[in-house]
């Protein structure tokens, strides 16, 4: 926001310098405007002098002084500049400019922070993609929140987002699910049964078995075909998965079935196309893809000697269909267990003639639940792992979403249940949301005391002079840039970090300065600041998919 204005002014001064013969146009686009690393070094800093000095073969401090003098002529924006070190220009912004951030925020309302950098670019975000063999694990939960948060950020920055869940309801996993369900069905009937050695455990299989008894009695007891058992289990489990996603506020535009890739001939088409290009061969009764021709260390099997495809083949076909559906950008959210197959699938995409640079894969690490400093290992209810529902039951949706976004995707996440259940400022979720509730309380108290919440142009703006107020305004101004960076980097943790920083600054301000005072003009000025700050908080919580409580 303000940074963009400074960059625009700097570009204008650079252009003027070219016209006046101060330097050539060779440095165009090569200098930056950054936030300084240390307090006291201005509001922004530019490497203009250093960059142009290298190009023009001149003294960097001399060039820095020239650009500094040019900037200072614009005293509606620039308060002063300082030349530092070998040629950095530290830029100080007028306090009135920082105060105007409040007006910008209040005028934009819900739209503050939203942008159009995406320019309607069509993006498909594929995430969760768990097969319907059991309830969602906490690993799937992290992926669900990560994918949904990325989709929200992309929407907030002007992308046309399509959310897709890719799954497979065929193959060995589903056959074993059917066999497991059949065994539990017979068990519910009190009949002899043989549970598959690698069958699916958990109370949910017994619940499905009981449902089949309720619906069909013992009419399926002699069925050797596991299809009705598999189909009932799939329906039950998908309902369970959908309800879990709904609890977290996650909705998909489409569910794409891997089986359709076989039924529609897409798998055979991919193999035939690769064969025509001389990129597949037979060895040891298996079909191999020449991934070595695309930078890999060894070729990969795409069809086993049993005739069953490996994961790589349908993934190649699925991505080819994404390209055919005319998406400009494909974002895949996978667990880190996919790390070995991703390069092979990308090689397949290139081999099929598509631009794999349009695909971005976000790999997330696993989640470890901790209680009393020890790892929580076993579910008590539904499966042999902790389910998302169990976690939601214990700590609530906001805490789950916040904690899952609090670390970079590629960082191991330790979910501290003791911390998550605390209703104190130690809990980062509580810390941030309490900031929002506290601001709502201030506005309510002011209204009760007859203090008008005036529009920005009617307050005495020059009463906002405290260093903590300036820091709040500076951080508020960064919000649109933070959202844009988080979206383009596919990094929701940046929004969480921003909210935590803003909450920290607000709590410090509140503890040091009263908003409601005996001075009516001062109270109205600070109330206007709080109203703008509340809007930034609310927009930040909303884009992260978190609630904004007014009371806590």
Secondary structure, DSSP 8 states (H G I E B T S, - for coil): -HHHHHHHHHHHHHHHHHHTTSS-GGGTT---EE--SSTTS-SEEE-HHHHHHHHHTS-HHHHHHHHHHHHHT-TTTEEEEEEETTTEEEEEE-HHHHHHHHHHHHHHGGGTT---TTTT-EEEEE-----TTSS-BHHHHHHHHHHHHHHHHHHHTT-EEEEEEEE--SSHHHHHHHHHHHHHHHHHTT------TT---SHHHHHHHHHHHHHHTTTTTT----HHHHHHHHHHHHHHHHHHHHHTT---SEEEETHHHHHTTHHHHHHHHHHHTT-EEEETTEEEE-GGGGT-SS-EEEE-TTS-B-HHHHHHHHHHHHHHTT-SEEEEEEEGGGHHHHHHHHHHHHHTT--GGGEEEEEE--EEEEETTEE----SSSSSS-BHHHHHHHH-HHHHHHHHHSS-TTS-EEEEHHHHT--STTSHHHHHHHHHHHHHHHHHHHHHTT-----GGGS-GGG---HHHHHHHHHHHTHHHHHHHHHHTT-THHHHHHHHHHHHHHHHHHHHS-SS-S-HHHHHHHHHHHHHHHHHHHHHHHHTT----S--
